[in-house]
Amino acid sequence: MSRLLEGAARLDAATPASRDRAVDALRALAILGVVLGHWLVTALVADGSTLRTDSPLRHLPSLAPVSWLFQTLAVFFLVGGQVATRGLASSRARGESYGQWLRARLARL
């Protein structure tokens, strides 16, 4: 537990004060939701010497309502848009053009 707290403290020290941690947490939850949601829909299954895809929901249909909780793609795009908007505003405050901001964003991709 202390290693986890030490890691969190290092992450906290390395993160700029201007960063919105609530937005970061939403982003992480949205990514986790997308990954888990995809796992509920499709999973790789070892069938002897071959791999095939199957849906865990086919075998556990009672988990279907749980899969609705993982419909977080909209949250992911909403948070991504909010972060991009803040980045553009910050770039404009530094006197950069939209083209400069866009090139910097694309370079980071």
N, C-alpha and C positions, 0 to 999 in steps of 0.2 A: 504493500500500500504506500509506503514511503517513497518507493521508486516512482510510482504513479504521480504522487504529489510533487516530487522533484521535477519530473518531466513537465508537469503542468506549469510549475513555476518558471522553468526555462522557456517554455512556449510563451508564457505571459510576458516575460522580460524581452523576448525577441519580437513581440507584436507591437506595431505602432499604436500609440494611444488613440489615434483617429479611427482605428478599425472598430467596426460595430460587431461585437462578438455574438449578439443575438442573431444577426444576419448570417454570420458564419455557422452558428449552430443550426439554423433553419436549413442552410445549404447542405450541411453534413447529414441532417435527418432526411432531407429530400433524396440525396444520393443513396443513402442506406435503404430508403423506401423503394426506390427504383430497382436496386439490386435484389432485395428480398422479394419484391413483387414479381420480378422476372423469374426468380427461383421457384416461386409458387406456380407459375404457369408452365415453365419448361425446366427440366432437370436432365442431366446426363445419367444414364443407367448402364451399368456394366452387365451385359447379358452373355455370360460365358467369355468368349474371346472378342466380342464386338461391343461397341458403344452405340447406344441409341438414345433418342430423346423420348421423354415421357412427361406427363403432367402429374405432379403430386396431388393436384386437386381432383384428378380422375379417381384416385384411390382414397382420398380424404375429402369428400365433397363438403363436409361440415366446416372446412377451413375457408370456403369461398367468402363468407362475410369478413374474415380476417384479411383477405387479399384486398378488400376495399380500403383498408387503412393505409395500404401501400400505394395508393393512387396519388403520388406526390409530385408527379412531373410538372404540374402547373405551379406548385410552390417553387420547384427548382428554377423554372423560367422566370417567375415573378422576382425571386431573389436575385437571379442573374441580371435581370433588367435594372433592378434597383442599384446593384453594384456598378453596372456599366454607366448608369446615369450619374452616380456620384463621381465616378472616374472622369467622365466628360466634364462635369462642373469643375473638378479640381484642375483638369488640364486647361480649361478656359481661363481659370483664375491665374494660371501661370503664363497666360498669353499665347498658348498654343492654338493652332487651328484645328478644325475637325479632322482634316486630312492627317495632320501629325498624330493626333490622338488615335485615329483608326489604324494608321501604320504601326504605331507602338503596340496596340492591342493585337493586331494580326501577327506581329513579330513574336509576341509571347505565346501565341498558339503553336 
